[in-house]
Amino acid sequence: MAVRAGARRFEWRSWRSWPQQLGRLWRQSLQFRTVLISLGLSSVAILLTGIYLSTSVSNNLFQARLEQVLGDSARAVASAQQLVDASDATDRAAVLGVMNSARNAMSTGAASRQVAGFRVPGQEPSAVAPLDFVPSSLRSGVITPELRENVRENPDEQFWQSVSLQTPEGGTVPGIVVGSQLVLPTAGRYEIYIAYSLADAEQTLGFVQQTAGIAAIALLLLIGAVTWVVVRLVVNPIRVAAETSERLADGELEVRIPEKGEDVIATLARSFNGMADSLQAQIRKLADLSEVQQRFVSDVSHELRTPLTTIRLAGDVLYDQRGTFPPATERTAELLHTQVERFELLLADLLEISRYDAGSVGLDLEATSLVHIAEETIETMSGLAEQNGTEVRLVAPGGHLPAELDPRRIRRIVSNLLGNAIEHSEGKPIIVSVDSTSTAVALTVRDYGVGMKEHEAALVFDRFWRADPSRKRTIGGTGLGLPISLEDALLHGGTIDVWSTPRAGSAFRLTLPRVHGRPMGESPLPLPPEDAGAARPAEPQARPVDDTQEAADV
């Protein structure tokens, strides 16, 4: 029993998943969608055509049958009237015999046994007048008062009405009742009603509708099959082109679309293959150029280290003895020492960039507190901040617990962000904020200096780009600090975002996953910052650090 119940649950679940599967097939399969649309439109067209044909056939059958029964009824009543007029009966029995003969004549002439007669009300009483006669099938309101009133008021006209007639089996069939008047010379006027069954017409119409329905289903199946075949012939080359495009996008540059025939699909295949050949050639050319460029940067950086070391040693000797030189020579020794240091930094950054370009960079992950890294970096750069008259504040409500980071690379990111902030702060305070959630840690460096325009902020991570080339460098940057910082963040699975407004400062936000390789979710720190647009930071307030809450988040 358990197995059977499980099977029933499986069938029920499978049945409930059909709409989702059909929806997925509708979205993914052009062939299925085209066939379904063709069948839908064809069904509407066939349905409308079938309704029109059915209505037309029904009307034609009814009209033909109506004309037939009206003619039969008129002839039958006329024949009975002649029979009555030829009779000289005067007593009740003779008149009753004449009426029976007239009834038989009307039944024979009209080909219907359902004949009813009523003496027209309002006439003088007659002792010889036959009684009303009504068959059982015409009772129960089949002959309506409206029809009788029309027949009474218009003795020389013929009236008809559509009705439902009872069958011996207890069912009903559509029919027509035709009314007119018959005049007995000695008994007065009588309303004569002859009922005709339309069962034969109904059967004919049902047969026509059934045949049309079967033909419509067969036609829909044929249309579906033809559409499926035709669409398959068209869709298959498109599917091959789509699969080939995906393989090209995945890096399989050698794949091509088979070329067959000389039609439009073959032209498309040739054009696509030509485009793929051109694309492959360009990609190979760019790859070779990139490889040559990377090798050149790496080789030049390595080759320059030896002469640079010699220059550095000679420069250090001159720099140490600069006090014994004339003023001009002393200044030259200082400039030489400064530029050689900057040259060393530039070579180091070029080597690092070349490693990222070559994809040969790895992480040395350790459980490290981002707050401790921020504190160490601020302490290291405190001298530079004092030279620029800048106060650096650390606000750290979170981030004290360890996260999986590469301390050297994260320290380099924080140094670059803080150094840029000091250079552009114009002596205004800088706020370094650190916070965390259960999945991410974040650090924001906010300054209130010159700021940047929106299009300039979008270029800050480009190599060797400077917002203001005429602006004097105070910390000897190489123009590669922010690009390397972004690469370091991406290597951790994080990101660096920037917000900046002219004369309102800038904010750089570093967001990293707490556990390497896991999703980090939303950043713990907002960007734009909460004080976006402020010219100076708010006065600092003591904020207790709740390590217990942070531990609970972890």
N, C-alpha and C positions, 0 to 999 in steps of 0.2 A: 504493500500500500504506500509505503514511503516513497518507493521509486516512482510509482505512478503519479503521486501528488507532485513530486519534483518535476516529472516530465510535463505535467499540466502547467506548472508555474513557468517552466522554460518556454512552452508554447505561448503562454499568455504574454510573457515579456517580449518574445520575438514578435508577436502580433502588434504589441504596443510600440515597438521600435520601427515599424514599417513607415509611418509618416516621416520620421527623421531620415531613414534610409532613402526614401523617395525624394525628400528635400535635398539631401546631399547629392543624389544622382542628378537632380534637376540643375543644381549649381555647377556640377563638375562635367557633365556629359553634354556636349553640343548636339550629338546625334540623338540622344534620348529627348532633349528639349525640342529639337526640330520635329521629330516624329510626333511627339505629344501635341505640339502646336498644330501641326498639319491635321492630325486626327480630330482635334478639338474644332478647328475651323470647318473641316469637312463634315463633322457631325452636325454642326449648326446649319450648314448649307443643306445637308440631306434632310435634317429635321424640318426646316422651313419648306423645302420642296415637298416632303411627305405630307406635311399639314395642308399645303395648297392642293396637292393631288387628291388627298383624302376628302377635303372639303368639296373640291370640284366634282369628284365621282359621286360623293354622297348627294350633293345638290342635283346632279344630273339624273341619278337614279330616282330620287324623290320626285323630281319634276316630271320625269317620264311616267312614273307610276301614278302620279296625281292626274296627269292628263288622261291616262288610260282609265282610271277609276271614274273620273268625271264623265268621260264618254260612255262607259258601261252603265253608270248609274242613270244618265240621261236617257239612254236607249231603253233601259229596263223600265223606268217609270213611264216613258212614252208608250211602250208596248202594253203596260198594265192599264194605262189610261184609255187606250184604244179598246182593250178588252172590256173595261167597265162601261165605256160609252156605247158599246154594241149590245149591252145587256138591257133587257126590259123588265128585270126583276123588280117586284114591288113589295113582296112580303119579306118578313125578317129572315126566314130560312134561305130564300133565294138570294137576298142581298148578302147574307153571310157566305153563301157558296161563291158568289161573284168575288167577294173580298179574298177568299182563300185561293181562288184561281189567280187573282191579281198578285197575291203574295208569292205563289209558286212561279208565276211568270217573271216577277222581279228577281227572285232568287236565281232562276235559270238564266235570265238575261244579264244579271250583274255578276254571275259566277260567285255569289256569296250567300251563305245561309243566314247571315246575321242581318235580318231586316226587322225594323221596328216601326210601329205605326201608332199615332196618337190623334184622336179627333180634335180638331182645332177648337180651342175654347171660345165661348161667346156666341156660338150658333144656337138656333132653336132646338130644343130637345126633340129627339126622333126615336120612335119605338123600334124602328127597323135598323138603326145604326149599329154596326158591329162594335164590339168592345176593343179597347186598346190592346195591342200585342207587342211584347218586348221579350226578346230572348235573354237568357240569364247572363250572357257575356256582355250585354249592353246595359245592365243595371249598375247600381252603385255609383251613379254620377258620371258615367262615361259620356252621355249626351248632356251637355252643359245647358244651363238656362239661356246663356247668351246665344248659342246656336239655335235653340228652339224659338227664341224671340225673333231672330232674323228670318227664320223660315216662315213664321206666322205672318210677319209684316210684309213679306215679299213673296206672294204665292207663285209668281211667274219666274222666279230666279232660283239658282242652285247655290248652296253654301256648303263649305267643308271645314273640317277642323282635325288637327292632329291629336291623337289620343293614344292611350295605352290600353290594349285589349287583353283580357284574361284568356289563358290557355287552359285546356282540360287538365294539364298537369299541375296547375296552380301558379304558373309563372305569368309573366307579362311579355307582350311583344308590341312594337310600335304599329300603329294603324292610322287609318283615315276614316272619318265618318262623314258621309255626304247626305245633306238634307234637302228635300224638296216637297212639294205638295201633290196629292192625288185627290181628285174630285169624284165622289160617288153621286150620281144624279139624285138618288132617293135618300142618301144618308149624310150628305154634306162633304166638307173638306177634311182631309186627313194629312198630318205631317208624316212623311215617310223618311226614314233614316236607314241608310245601307252602310254597313261597316266593312272595311277591307283591311286585311292583314298585310303588313309590310315585312313579314318574316323572311320571305324570299329575297327581298331587296337588302335586308339586314345581313343575311347570309352572304350575299354577293359582295357587299361592302366589307364584311369581315374577311372574306377570302382575299379581296384585293389588298386590304390593309396588312394581312398576314404575309402575303406574297411580297408586298413592298417592304415590310420590316425585315424579312429574310434577305431580300435583295440589298437593303441598306446595310445590314450587318456584313454581308459578303463584300459589299463595295468598300466599307470601312476597313475590313481586313486586307483587302487588295491594296487600298490606298496606303495603309500602314506598311505593308510589305514593300510596295514600290518605293515609298518615301525612305524606308530604312535602307534599301539597297542603293538608291541614288545618293542619299546623304552619306552613306558609308564610303561610296566612291569619292566623294568630295572631301569628307572629313579625314579619312585615313592619311592623305598627304599632309593635311594641316597638322594632324597629330604627330606624324613623323617629324615635321618641321619644328613643332613645339618641343618634342623630346630631344631633338638635335640641338636646339637653342639652349635647353637646360644643361645638356652635356658640355656645350661650349662654355656656358657660364661657370660650370664646375671645373673648368680648366682642361677639358679634353679637346684640344685645338685641332686634332686630326680628323674628327668626325665630320661627315658630309651627308647631304640628302641624296638618295639615289635619283639619277636623272633618267626618265623614261618618256619617250614620245616627243611631240612637238607642240603640245597644248599649253594652256595658261599655267597649269601646275608644273609642267616641265620648265617653262620660262622662270617661274618662281624658284624652282630648285636650282637652276643655273645661276640666277641672281644671288640667291642665298649663299651658294657655294663660293661664288666670286667674292661676296662680302666677307665670308669666313676666311678665305685665303688672304684677302687684304688685311683683315683683322689679325690673323695669325702672324703675318709678316710684320705688322706694326708692333704687336706685343713682343715678338722676339727681338725686334730692333730696340724697343724701349728697355726690355730686360737686359739685353747686352749692354746698352748704354748705361743703365743703372748699375749693372755689375762693374763696368769699367769705372764709373764714377765712384762707387763705393771703394773699389780697390785703389783708385787713385788717392782718395781722401785718406784711406788707411795707410797706404804706402808713404804718402807725403808726410803724414803725421809722424810715422815711425822714423822716416829718414831725417826729419827735422829735429828729432830729439837729440841726436848726437851733436850737431853744430850748436843747437840751442843750449845744451848743457855747457859747452865750452864758452859760449857767449855769456851764459849766466855766471860761470866762475870768474871770467874776466870782469864782468860788470860788478860782481860782489866785491872784488878787490878794489876796483875804482871807487865803488860806493863807500867802502870802509875808510878809504883815504881821501874822501872828498873835502875834508877840512883843510888839507894841505894845498888844495888847488885854488887858483884864482876864482873869483865869483862865477864867471861865465863857464869855466870848466866844471866847477862844482855843480852848477845847475844842470849841465849836460849829463853828468854822472847820475844825478837823481832821476832825470827823465829816462835815461837808459835803463836804470834799475826798475822803474815803474813799468815801462813798456815791455821789458823782458818778462816780468811777472804776468802781465796781461797776455803776452804771447803764450806763456806756459798754460794759462787757463784756457785760452782759445784752442790750443792743441789737445788738451785733455777733453774739452767739450766736443771737438771734432771726432776724436777717437770714440767717445761715448755715442755720438750720433751714428757713426759708422757701424758700431756694434748693433744698435737698434735696427738700422737699415738692413743689416745682414741677418737679423733674427737670432743673434747669438748671446742674448742677455738673459741671465737667470736671477732668481731671488734667493737671498739668504734670510729666511723667515725666522723671527724670534718673537716670543711673547713680550711685547713692549707697550709701555704706556705712552699714548700720544701727548698727554700733558707734560710728561717728563721731557720728551723731545722738544716740545715748544719752550719749556723753561730753559733748557740748555741752549737752544738757538738764540733766545732773547738775551741770555747772559753773554753769549759769544759776540753778539752784535750790539751790545750796549755801548761800546766805545763809539761805533759809527753813529748810533742814535744820538749820543751826546754831542758829537761834532755837528750834527744837523739841528740840534736843539729840539729833538723829538722825544716825546715820552711814549714808551711802549707799555701797554697794560695787558695783563692776561686775565681773562674771564673764563673759568673752567668749571661749569656746573656738572660736567660729565667727562668721560674719557680717561678716568684715572686707572681703571682696570685694564689689564694687558689685552692687546689685540695682536693678531698674527701679522707682523709687518717686517719689512727689511729696514732696520734703523738707519743705515747709511743713506739709502735712497730717500726715505721720508725726511730725514734731516736736511738733505739737499733741497727737497721741495720747499720746506718751511724757510730755509735760508734764502732761496730765490724770491719767494713771495714777500718775505719780510724786507729783504734788501730793496726790492722794487718799491715797496710801500714807503720806506725811509727816504728813498731818492726823490719820490714825487709827493711827499706829504707837506712840503713847504713849512716844516717846523711844527705842524699840528700833531696832536696825539694820534697814536695808532692803537687799535683795539684788536688783540688776538683772542678769539673765542674758540673754545673746545667743548664739544658736547657729544653725546653718544646715545644710542638705543641698543636694544638687544641684538641688532643685526649689523649696525654700522657705527663708525666713528667719523667725526667731521671736525675740520679746523677752518676758521675764517679769519683772514687778515683784512681789516677794514681801516682805510686811511681817509682823511678829509682834505686831500690836496687838490691838485689840478683836475683830476678826472680825465675821462675820455669821451668822445662821441660814440654813438652806437656802432657805426661802421668801423671805427678804430678798435673798439673792444672786440669785434669779431676777428681781428687780425693779430691779436696779441700773442697767439701761439705759433705764428708763422716764423720761420727761421730768419734771423738777422733783421726782423722788422722792428722799427722804432716809431712810437707815436709822434715824437717831435725830434727829427734828426738834428736840428740845430741846438737842442738842449744839451747842456754839459753833463757828462757822466761823472758821478761822484764816487762810484764804487768800482769802476773799471769793468763793467759787464761786457760779455762777448756777444750778446744778441742771441744766444742759444739756451739761456737759462730756462725760460718758460717752455720752449718746445721739449727740452729734456725733462722738465718737471711733469709735463703732460704725459710723456712716454712712461715715466716712472709710475704715475698714478694709474694709467691704463694697464701696466704690467701687473699691478696689484689687483686689478679688477675694479678699480674706482674711477673717479673722474675729477676734473677741475672745472668749475664754472666761474664766470666773471660777471660782475655788474659794475657799471661805471656811468657817471653823469658829470658833465663839465662843471667845474667849480664846486662840486659836492663830493668828490673823492671816488674811490673805487673799493670793491670788495671781491676778493678771490676766495672761493670756497673749495676746499679739498674734502672729498667724501670717499671713505674706504670701507670695504667689508670687514666686519669684526673677525670673521673666520674666512681665510683665503679659500676661494672657490665657491663660496655660498652667495646667494643673492643678498644684496645689502638693503634693498627697499628704499624708502624715502629718506632723504638726508635729515639728520637731527637739527641742522641749522637752516634758517630761512634765507632765501635769496630772491629778490632784493632784501637787504637787511631791514630790520624793524625801524631804524632811524634813517631810512633812505631820504636824501634831500637835506639832511641836517648839515650845517656848516662845521659844527664841532660836536664831539661826543658828550653825552650826559655825564654828570658828575658820578664818579664811581661809588658804588654802595657795596657794603659787605654782604656777600652771599655765601651761606654755608654750603659746603660740599657734602652731599648725601651719598657716601659710598655704599651704604646699606641698600638704598633704593636702586643704585646702579647694579649692584650685585644681584638684586632680585630680578632686574630686567634681563641680566645675562642668564 
